[in-house]
């Protein structure tokens, strides 16, 4: 079983009319994070018609930092003004327990 100790919860609110573009951006992000060996789990979810979230988990803070500095994190921030009503909300979490399979 993978060792998971830290995580991220990122929430974004799509600009009006950009909801499907945000959904597509998040779906495309899966291919990027699949290349990150330190990203143990990654989920992109829709919370409401215009609110989306990402939950991802890592073995340690080095892997979390690598993810934040990686291609998807950079693209998220670069496209924030174009896609989101406000800057992404990024919460750093400590994982207390987990089950992956």
N, CA, C and O atoms as a Tinker XYZ file with bonds, in Angstrom:
   404  protein
     1  N      0.848000   -1.180000    0.000000    73     2
     2  CA     0.000000    0.000000    0.000000    64     1     3
     3  C      0.892000    1.241000    0.000000    63     2     4     5
     4  O      1.923000    1.269000    0.673000    81     3
     5  N      0.502000    2.246000   -0.741000    73     3     6
     6  CA     1.265000    3.489000   -0.841000    64     5     7
     7  C      1.259000    4.239000    0.483000    63     6     8     9
     8  O      0.257000    4.274000    1.198000    81     7
     9  N      2.388000    4.827000    0.784000    73     7    10
    10  CA     2.512000    5.651000    1.978000    64     9    11
    11  C      1.979000    7.043000    1.646000    63    10    12    13
    12  O      2.517000    7.713000    0.764000    81    11
    13  N      0.947000    7.481000    2.328000    73    11    14
    14  CA     0.342000    8.790000    2.077000    64    13    15
    15  C      0.286000    9.548000    3.391000    63    14    16    17
    16  O     -0.326000    9.099000    4.360000    81    15
    17  N      0.936000   10.707000    3.410000    73    15    18
    18  CA     0.987000   11.503000    4.634000    64    17    19
    19  C      0.455000   12.920000    4.480000    63    18    20    21
    20  O      0.008000   13.524000    5.455000    81    19
    21  N      0.500000   13.454000    3.268000    73    19    22
    22  CA     0.049000   14.824000    3.042000    64    21    23
    23  C     -0.802000   14.881000    1.779000    63    22    24    25
    24  O     -0.742000   13.988000    0.934000    81    23
    25  N     -1.597000   15.948000    1.662000    73    23    26
    26  CA    -2.498000   16.080000    0.522000    64    25    27
    27  C     -2.731000   17.553000    0.213000    63    26    28    29
    28  O     -2.274000   18.443000    0.930000    81    27
    29  N     -3.448000   17.774000   -0.865000    73    27    30
    30  CA    -3.901000   19.108000   -1.253000    64    29    31
    31  C     -5.387000   19.046000   -1.563000    63    30    32    33
    32  O     -5.882000   18.053000   -2.095000    81    31
    33  N     -6.087000   20.113000   -1.227000    73    31    34
    34  CA    -7.465000   20.316000   -1.668000    64    33    35
    35  C     -7.473000   21.674000   -2.356000    63    34    36    37
    36  O     -7.213000   22.700000   -1.727000    81    35
    37  N     -7.771000   21.672000   -3.642000    73    35    38
    38  CA    -7.794000   22.900000   -4.440000    64    37    39
    39  C     -9.217000   23.095000   -4.934000    63    38    40    41
    40  O     -9.800000   22.187000   -5.526000    81    39
    41  N     -9.776000   24.268000   -4.696000    73    39    42
    42  CA   -11.137000   24.548000   -5.149000    64    41    43
    43  C    -11.122000   25.762000   -6.063000    63    42    44    45
    44  O    -10.437000   26.749000   -5.795000    81    43
    45  N    -11.887000   25.675000   -7.146000    73    43    46
    46  CA   -11.986000   26.775000   -8.103000    64    45    47
    47  C    -13.447000   27.008000   -8.470000    63    46    48    49
    48  O    -14.265000   26.088000   -8.472000    81    47
    49  N    -13.744000   28.249000   -8.775000    73    47    50
    50  CA   -15.073000   28.657000   -9.235000    64    49    51
    51  C    -14.917000   29.163000  -10.663000    63    50    52    53
    52  O    -14.206000   30.138000  -10.905000    81    51
    53  N    -15.582000   28.503000  -11.611000    73    51    54
    54  CA   -15.471000   28.888000  -13.016000    64    53    55
    55  C    -16.153000   30.224000  -13.269000    63    54    56    57
    56  O    -17.179000   30.540000  -12.668000    81    55
    57  N    -15.567000   30.995000  -14.163000    73    55    58
    58  CA   -16.242000   32.194000  -14.645000    64    57    59
    59  C    -17.509000   31.768000  -15.388000    63    58    60    61
    60  O    -17.543000   30.681000  -15.964000    81    59
    61  N    -18.549000   32.601000  -15.385000    73    59    62
    62  CA   -19.761000   32.261000  -16.140000    64    61    63
    63  C    -19.420000   31.968000  -17.604000    63    62    64    65
    64  O    -18.706000   32.736000  -18.249000    81    63
    65  N    -19.928000   30.871000  -18.109000    73    63    66
    66  CA   -19.671000   30.473000  -19.483000    64    65    67
    67  C    -18.394000   29.666000  -19.674000    63    66    68    69
    68  O    -18.143000   29.173000  -20.774000    81    67
    69  N    -17.588000   29.522000  -18.642000    73    67    70
    70  CA   -16.315000   28.793000  -18.737000    64    69    71
    71  C    -16.368000   27.420000  -18.059000    63    70    72    73
    72  O    -15.347000   26.740000  -17.960000    81    71
    73  N    -17.539000   27.014000  -17.596000    73    71    74
    74  CA   -17.660000   25.782000  -16.820000    64    73    75
    75  C    -17.143000   24.551000  -17.569000    63    74    76    77
    76  O    -16.396000   23.753000  -17.003000    81    75
    77  N    -17.528000   24.394000  -18.815000    73    75    78
    78  CA   -17.097000   23.205000  -19.563000    64    77    79
    79  C    -15.623000   23.284000  -19.928000    63    78    80    81
    80  O    -14.959000   22.255000  -20.046000    81    79
    81  N    -15.109000   24.486000  -20.107000    73    79    82
    82  CA   -13.677000   24.649000  -20.372000    64    81    83
    83  C    -12.858000   24.258000  -19.137000    63    82    84    85
    84  O    -11.801000   23.639000  -19.258000    81    83
    85  N    -13.351000   24.623000  -17.951000    73    83    86
    86  CA   -12.680000   24.219000  -16.710000    64    85    87
    87  C    -12.733000   22.698000  -16.576000    63    86    88    89
    88  O    -11.726000   22.076000  -16.237000    81    87
    89  N    -13.885000   22.097000  -16.834000    73    87    90
    90  CA   -14.011000   20.639000  -16.746000    64    89    91
    91  C    -13.028000   19.951000  -17.698000    63    90    92    93
    92  O    -12.381000   18.974000  -17.321000    81    91
    93  N    -12.917000   20.453000  -18.915000    73    91    94
    94  CA   -11.984000   19.871000  -19.889000    64    93    95
    95  C    -10.537000   20.045000  -19.433000    63    94    96    97
    96  O     -9.731000   19.123000  -19.563000    81    95
    97  N    -10.206000   21.214000  -18.904000    73    95    98
    98  CA    -8.856000   21.474000  -18.390000    64    97    99
    99  C     -8.504000   20.460000  -17.304000    63    98   100   101
   100  O     -7.401000   19.912000  -17.295000    81    99
   101  N     -9.434000   20.214000  -16.397000    73    99   102
   102  CA    -9.175000   19.267000  -15.313000    64   101   103
   103  C     -9.049000   17.837000  -15.843000    63   102   104   105
   104  O     -8.181000   17.087000  -15.394000    81   103
   105  N     -9.895000   17.458000  -16.781000    73   103   106
   106  CA    -9.787000   16.112000  -17.363000    64   105   107
   107  C     -8.425000   15.920000  -18.029000    63   106   108   109
   108  O     -7.794000   14.873000  -17.883000    81   107
   109  N     -7.983000   16.934000  -18.755000    73   107   110
   110  CA    -6.685000   16.865000  -19.433000    64   109   111
   111  C     -5.532000   16.819000  -18.430000    63   110   112   113
   112  O     -4.453000   16.317000  -18.745000    81   111
   113  N     -5.759000   17.341000  -17.228000    73   111   114
   114  CA    -4.721000   17.334000  -16.199000    64   113   115
   115  C     -4.327000   15.941000  -15.755000    63   114   116   117
   116  O     -3.219000   15.746000  -15.255000    81   115
   117  N     -5.207000   14.971000  -15.924000    73   115   118
   118  CA    -4.897000   13.604000  -15.508000    64   117   119
   119  C     -3.633000   13.085000  -16.196000    63   118   120   121
   120  O     -2.794000   12.460000  -15.549000    81   119
   121  N     -3.490000   13.335000  -17.484000    73   119   122
   122  CA    -2.306000   12.863000  -18.213000    64   121   123
   123  C     -1.029000   13.471000  -17.642000    63   122   124   125
   124  O      0.015000   12.819000  -17.615000    81   123
   125  N     -1.112000   14.701000  -17.191000    73   123   126
   126  CA     0.057000   15.375000  -16.617000    64   125   127
   127  C      0.439000   14.737000  -15.289000    63   126   128   129
   128  O      1.608000   14.414000  -15.078000    81   127
   129  N     -0.515000   14.550000  -14.397000    73   127   130
   130  CA    -0.184000   14.014000  -13.073000    64   129   131
   131  C      0.181000   12.532000  -13.130000    63   130   132   133
   132  O      0.843000   12.032000  -12.220000    81   131
   133  N     -0.231000   11.827000  -14.165000    73   131   134
   134  CA     0.183000   10.427000  -14.303000    64   133   135
   135  C      1.691000   10.315000  -14.492000    63   134   136   137
   136  O      2.264000    9.250000  -14.258000    81   135
   137  N      2.338000   11.390000  -14.909000    73   135   138
   138  CA     3.793000   11.415000  -15.090000    64   137   139
   139  C      4.531000   11.769000  -13.800000    63   138   140   141
   140  O      5.762000   11.767000  -13.787000    81   139
   141  N      3.820000   12.072000  -12.726000    73   139   142
   142  CA     4.427000   12.474000  -11.458000    64   141   143
   143  C      4.480000   11.276000  -10.506000    63   142   144   145
   144  O      3.449000   10.893000   -9.953000    81   143
   145  N      5.641000   10.686000  -10.306000    73   143   146
   146  CA     5.716000    9.504000   -9.446000    64   145   147
   147  C      5.329000    9.778000   -7.995000    63   146   148   149
   148  O      4.901000    8.863000   -7.292000    81   147
   149  N      5.471000   11.014000   -7.538000    73   147   150
   150  CA     5.142000   11.341000   -6.157000    64   149   151
   151  C      3.677000   11.646000   -5.908000    63   150   152   153
   152  O      3.259000   11.769000   -4.757000    81   151
   153  N      2.886000   11.771000   -6.976000    73   151   154
   154  CA     1.446000   11.997000   -6.809000    64   153   155
   155  C      0.771000   10.631000   -6.756000    63   154   156   157
   156  O      0.555000    9.987000   -7.783000    81   155
   157  N      0.441000   10.203000   -5.537000    73   155   158
   158  CA    -0.080000    8.854000   -5.299000    64   157   159
   159  C     -1.555000    8.745000   -5.681000    63   158   160   161
   160  O     -1.991000    7.718000   -6.202000    81   159
   161  N     -2.314000    9.794000   -5.423000    73   159   162
   162  CA    -3.744000    9.806000   -5.758000    64   161   163
   163  C     -4.103000   11.199000   -6.255000    63   162   164   165
   164  O     -3.581000   12.195000   -5.756000    81   163
   165  N     -4.993000   11.267000   -7.239000    73   163   166
   166  CA    -5.408000   12.553000   -7.801000    64   165   167
   167  C     -6.849000   12.415000   -8.271000    63   166   168   169
   168  O     -7.182000   11.505000   -9.031000    81   167
   169  N     -7.693000   13.321000   -7.814000    73   167   170
   170  CA    -9.104000   13.329000   -8.198000    64   169   171
   171  C     -9.499000   14.743000   -8.593000    63   170   172   173
   172  O     -9.210000   15.693000   -7.866000    81   171
   173  N    -10.153000   14.892000   -9.733000    73   171   174
   174  CA   -10.776000   16.150000  -10.129000    64   173   175
   175  C    -12.280000   15.917000  -10.052000    63   174   176   177
   176  O    -12.789000   14.950000  -10.620000    81   175
   177  N    -12.992000   16.795000   -9.355000    73   175   178
   178  CA   -14.426000   16.599000   -9.136000    64   177   179
   179  C    -15.188000   17.896000   -9.387000    63   178   180   181
   180  O    -14.636000   18.994000   -9.311000    81   179
   181  N    -16.464000   17.733000   -9.686000    73   179   182
   182  CA   -17.361000   18.877000   -9.843000    64   181   183
   183  C    -18.264000   18.902000   -8.619000    63   182   184   185
   184  O    -18.962000   17.929000   -8.331000    81   183
   185  N    -18.245000   20.022000   -7.899000    73   183   186
   186  CA   -19.047000   20.160000   -6.684000    64   185   187
   187  C    -20.417000   20.766000   -6.960000    63   186   188   189
   188  O    -21.378000   20.492000   -6.241000    81   187
   189  N    -20.505000   21.582000   -7.989000    73   187   190
   190  CA   -21.757000   22.207000   -8.417000    64   189   191
   191  C    -21.567000   22.557000   -9.888000    63   190   192   193
   192  O    -20.489000   22.310000  -10.429000    81   191
   193  N    -22.569000   23.123000  -10.555000    73   191   194
   194  CA   -22.389000   23.429000  -11.970000    64   193   195
   195  C    -21.149000   24.281000  -12.280000    63   194   196   197
   196  O    -20.572000   24.159000  -13.361000    81   195
   197  N    -20.738000   25.140000  -11.342000    73   195   198
   198  CA   -19.598000   26.018000  -11.621000    64   197   199
   199  C    -18.438000   25.877000  -10.636000    63   198   200   201
   200  O    -17.439000   26.585000  -10.763000    81   199
   201  N    -18.551000   24.985000   -9.665000    73   199   202
   202  CA   -17.503000   24.817000   -8.654000    64   201   203
   203  C    -16.830000   23.462000   -8.828000    63   202   204   205
   204  O    -17.492000   22.430000   -8.935000    81   203
   205  N    -15.506000   23.485000   -8.855000    73   203   206
   206  CA   -14.705000   22.288000   -9.083000    64   205   207
   207  C    -13.660000   22.169000   -7.986000    63   206   208   209
   208  O    -13.318000   23.150000   -7.324000    81   207
   209  N    -13.159000   20.956000   -7.803000    73   207   210
   210  CA   -12.105000   20.754000   -6.815000    64   209   211
   211  C    -11.151000   19.670000   -7.294000    63   210   212   213
   212  O    -11.498000   18.809000   -8.103000    81   211
   213  N     -9.943000   19.747000   -6.768000    73   211   214
   214  CA    -8.933000   18.711000   -6.968000    64   213   215
   215  C     -8.509000   18.245000   -5.584000    63   214   216   217
   216  O     -8.252000   19.058000   -4.696000    81   215
   217  N     -8.438000   16.938000   -5.408000    73   215   218
   218  CA    -7.853000   16.365000   -4.197000    64   217   219
   219  C     -6.719000   15.473000   -4.655000    63   218   220   221
   220  O     -6.922000   14.575000   -5.472000    81   219
   221  N     -5.530000   15.713000   -4.139000    73   219   222
   222  CA    -4.402000   14.861000   -4.474000    64   221   223
   223  C     -3.594000   14.557000   -3.230000    63   222   224   225
   224  O     -3.577000   15.336000   -2.277000    81   223
   225  N     -2.918000   13.405000   -3.248000    73   223   226
   226  CA    -2.228000   12.918000   -2.056000    64   225   227
   227  C     -0.803000   12.497000   -2.397000    63   226   228   229
   228  O     -0.500000   12.088000   -3.518000    81   227
   229  N      0.066000   12.612000   -1.385000    73   227   230
   230  CA     1.501000   12.432000   -1.581000    64   229   231
   231  C      2.131000   11.737000   -0.372000    63   230   232   233
   232  O      1.589000   11.796000    0.732000    81   231
   233  N      3.268000   11.083000   -0.580000    73   231   234
   234  CA     3.940000   10.451000    0.555000    64   233   235
   235  C      4.585000   11.455000    1.505000    63   234   236   237
   236  O      4.698000   11.198000    2.703000    81   235
   237  N      5.008000   12.608000    0.964000    73   235   238
   238  CA     5.709000   13.587000    1.798000    64   237   239
   239  C      5.600000   14.980000    1.184000    63   238   240   241
   240  O      5.080000   15.154000    0.082000    81   239
   241  N      6.101000   15.961000    1.922000    73   239   242
   242  CA     5.987000   17.342000    1.462000    64   241   243
   243  C      6.846000   17.615000    0.232000    63   242   244   245
   244  O      6.494000   18.475000   -0.575000    81   243
   245  N      7.959000   16.909000    0.066000    73   243   246
   246  CA     8.777000   17.097000   -1.138000    64   245   247
   247  C      7.976000   16.749000   -2.391000    63   246   248   249
   248  O      8.034000   17.472000   -3.386000    81   247
   249  N      7.236000   15.652000   -2.347000    73   247   250
   250  CA     6.406000   15.256000   -3.492000    64   249   251
   251  C      5.284000   16.263000   -3.719000    63   250   252   253
   252  O      4.952000   16.583000   -4.860000    81   251
   253  N      4.701000   16.762000   -2.628000    73   251   254
   254  CA     3.640000   17.768000   -2.750000    64   253   255
   255  C      4.196000   19.037000   -3.382000    63   254   256   257
   256  O      3.565000   19.615000   -4.267000    81   255
   257  N      5.366000   19.477000   -2.940000    73   255   258
   258  CA     5.991000   20.684000   -3.494000    64   257   259
   259  C      6.333000   20.490000   -4.970000    63   258   260   261
   260  O      6.151000   21.402000   -5.777000    81   259
   261  N      6.829000   19.298000   -5.324000    73   259   262
   262  CA     7.145000   19.012000   -6.727000    64   261   263
   263  C      5.887000   19.105000   -7.582000    63   262   264   265
   264  O      5.930000   19.620000   -8.699000    81   263
   265  N      4.780000   18.612000   -7.065000    73   263   266
   266  CA     3.511000   18.691000   -7.794000    64   265   267
   267  C      3.075000   20.148000   -7.971000    63   266   268   269
   268  O      2.687000   20.556000   -9.066000    81   267
   269  N      3.142000   20.919000   -6.902000    73   267   270
   270  CA     2.737000   22.329000   -6.978000    64   269   271
   271  C      3.590000   23.106000   -7.975000    63   270   272   273
   272  O      3.094000   24.009000   -8.650000    81   271
   273  N      4.863000   22.760000   -8.066000    73   271   274
   274  CA     5.775000   23.447000   -8.983000    64   273   275
   275  C      5.757000   22.833000  -10.379000    63   274   276   277
   276  O      6.420000   23.338000  -11.285000    81   275
   277  N      5.008000   21.753000  -10.557000    73   275   278
   278  CA     4.989000   21.027000  -11.823000    64   277   279
   279  C      4.105000   21.655000  -12.883000    63   278   280   281
   280  O      3.603000   22.768000  -12.721000    81   279
   281  N      3.925000   20.925000  -13.965000    73   279   282
   282  CA     3.215000   21.439000  -15.141000    64   281   283
   283  C      1.764000   21.797000  -14.861000    63   282   284   285
   284  O      1.288000   22.837000  -15.315000    81   283
   285  N      1.047000   20.945000  -14.113000    73   283   286
   286  CA    -0.374000   21.227000  -13.888000    64   285   287
   287  C     -0.561000   22.416000  -12.960000    63   286   288   289
   288  O     -1.406000   23.275000  -13.213000    81   287
   289  N      0.222000   22.472000  -11.886000    73   287   290
   290  CA     0.129000   23.608000  -10.971000    64   289   291
   291  C      0.430000   24.920000  -11.670000    63   290   292   293
   292  O     -0.244000   25.925000  -11.445000    81   291
   293  N      1.445000   24.904000  -12.520000    73   291   294
   294  CA     1.804000   26.107000  -13.272000    64   293   295
   295  C      0.691000   26.499000  -14.236000    63   294   296   297
   296  O      0.333000   27.673000  -14.330000    81   295
   297  N      0.147000   25.523000  -14.948000    73   295   298
   298  CA    -0.930000   25.809000  -15.903000    64   297   299
   299  C     -2.172000   26.332000  -15.192000    63   298   300   301
   300  O     -2.850000   27.226000  -15.699000    81   299
   301  N     -2.470000   25.779000  -14.024000    73   299   302
   302  CA    -3.628000   26.226000  -13.245000    64   301   303
   303  C     -3.499000   27.709000  -12.912000    63   302   304   305
   304  O     -4.451000   28.472000  -13.078000    81   303
   305  N     -2.334000   28.110000  -12.447000    73   303   306
   306  CA    -2.129000   29.512000  -12.078000    64   305   307
   307  C     -2.051000   30.414000  -13.307000    63   306   308   309
   308  O     -2.545000   31.541000  -13.279000    81   307
   309  N     -1.437000   29.930000  -14.380000    73   307   310
   310  CA    -1.329000   30.729000  -15.605000    64   309   311
   311  C     -2.697000   31.026000  -16.215000    63   310   312   313
   312  O     -2.901000   32.098000  -16.784000    81   311
   313  N     -3.625000   30.095000  -16.103000    73   311   314
   314  CA    -4.942000   30.262000  -16.729000    64   313   315
   315  C     -6.003000   30.760000  -15.763000    63   314   316   317
   316  O     -7.175000   30.860000  -16.128000    81   315
   317  N     -5.610000   31.074000  -14.533000    73   315   318
   318  CA    -6.575000   31.453000  -13.499000    64   317   319
   319  C     -7.439000   32.641000  -13.924000    63   318   320   321
   320  O     -8.661000   32.583000  -13.785000    81   319
   321  N     -6.844000   33.704000  -14.434000    73   319   322
   322  CA    -7.617000   34.898000  -14.805000    64   321   323
   323  C     -8.604000   34.612000  -15.930000    63   322   324   325
   324  O     -9.681000   35.204000  -15.987000    81   323
   325  N     -8.236000   33.715000  -16.809000    73   323   326
   326  CA    -9.058000   33.382000  -17.972000    64   325   327
   327  C    -10.225000   32.449000  -17.622000    63   326   328   329
   328  O    -11.280000   32.513000  -18.253000    81   327
   329  N    -10.038000   31.584000  -16.618000    73   327   330
   330  CA   -11.027000   30.541000  -16.328000    64   329   331
   331  C    -11.812000   30.720000  -15.038000    63   330   332   333
   332  O    -12.957000   30.277000  -14.950000    81   331
   333  N    -11.213000   31.366000  -14.026000    73   331   334
   334  CA   -11.785000   31.338000  -12.685000    64   333   335
   335  C    -12.269000   32.702000  -12.211000    63   334   336   337
   336  O    -11.691000   33.737000  -12.544000    81   335
   337  N    -13.340000   32.680000  -11.429000    73   335   338
   338  CA   -13.920000   33.906000  -10.881000    64   337   339
   339  C    -13.032000   34.519000   -9.805000    63   338   340   341
   340  O    -13.109000   35.720000   -9.549000    81   339
   341  N    -12.200000   33.715000   -9.183000    73   339   342
   342  CA   -11.253000   34.178000   -8.160000    64   341   343
   343  C    -10.060000   33.229000   -8.188000    63   342   344   345
   344  O    -10.144000   32.156000   -8.787000    81   343
   345  N     -8.960000   33.598000   -7.557000    73   343   346
   346  CA    -7.799000   32.702000   -7.553000    64   345   347
   347  C     -8.146000   31.354000   -6.909000    63   346   348   349
   348  O     -8.982000   31.294000   -6.006000    81   347
   349  N     -7.508000   30.279000   -7.369000    73   347   350
   350  CA    -7.757000   28.970000   -6.761000    64   349   351
   351  C     -7.464000   28.988000   -5.263000    63   350   352   353
   352  O     -6.495000   29.603000   -4.816000    81   351
   353  N     -8.306000   28.313000   -4.501000    73   351   354
   354  CA    -8.097000   28.140000   -3.062000    64   353   355
   355  C     -7.308000   26.844000   -2.874000    63   354   356   357
   356  O     -7.775000   25.771000   -3.255000    81   355
   357  N     -6.116000   26.945000   -2.287000    73   355   358
   358  CA    -5.241000   25.784000   -2.110000    64   357   359
   359  C     -5.050000   25.533000   -0.622000    63   358   360   361
   360  O     -4.512000   26.375000    0.097000    81   359
   361  N     -5.497000   24.365000   -0.168000    73   359   362
   362  CA    -5.334000   23.980000    1.236000    64   361   363
   363  C     -4.364000   22.809000    1.320000    63   362   364   365
   364  O     -4.502000   21.821000    0.600000    81   363
   365  N     -3.385000   22.931000    2.205000    73   363   366
   366  CA    -2.437000   21.846000    2.474000    64   365   367
   367  C     -2.987000   21.032000    3.634000    63   366   368   369
   368  O     -3.322000   21.578000    4.685000    81   367
   369  N     -3.077000   19.729000    3.437000    73   367   370
   370  CA    -3.700000   18.841000    4.408000    64   369   371
   371  C     -2.706000   17.801000    4.917000    63   370   372   373
   372  O     -1.782000   17.411000    4.203000    81   371
   373  N     -2.901000   17.360000    6.149000    73   371   374
   374  CA    -2.201000   16.201000    6.695000    64   373   375
   375  C     -3.171000   15.031000    6.649000    63   374   376   377
   376  O     -4.301000   15.151000    7.124000    81   375
   377  N     -2.758000   13.916000    6.092000    73   375   378
   378  CA    -3.608000   12.737000    5.971000    64   377   379
   379  C     -3.503000   11.913000    7.252000    63   378   380   381
   380  O     -2.411000   11.524000    7.665000    81   379
   381  N     -4.635000   11.657000    7.866000    73   379   382
   382  CA    -4.683000   10.874000    9.101000    64   381   383
   383  C     -4.851000    9.380000    8.828000    63   382   384   385
   384  O     -4.282000    8.548000    9.534000    81   383
   385  N     -5.626000    9.047000    7.810000    73   383   386
   386  CA    -5.860000    7.651000    7.436000    64   385   387
   387  C     -6.308000    7.631000    5.984000    63   386   388   389
   388  O     -6.816000    8.629000    5.474000    81   387
   389  N     -6.123000    6.499000    5.318000    73   387   390
   390  CA    -6.531000    6.403000    3.917000    64   389   391
   391  C     -6.798000    4.957000    3.520000    63   390   392   393
   392  O     -6.345000    4.013000    4.166000    81   391
   393  N     -7.554000    4.822000    2.424000    73   391   394
   394  CA    -7.788000    3.535000    1.775000    64   393   395
   395  C     -7.852000    3.809000    0.282000    63   394   396   397
   396  O     -8.650000    4.636000   -0.161000    81   395
   397  N     -7.031000    3.132000   -0.493000    73   395   398
   398  CA    -6.997000    3.360000   -1.932000    64   397   399
   399  C     -7.580000    2.208000   -2.745000    63   398   400   401
   400  O     -7.966000    2.418000   -3.895000    81   399
   401  N     -7.656000    1.029000   -2.202000    73   399   402
   402  CA    -8.188000   -0.085000   -2.997000    64   401   403
   403  C     -9.161000   -0.908000   -2.187000    63   402   404
   404  O     -9.710000   -1.887000   -2.692000    81   403
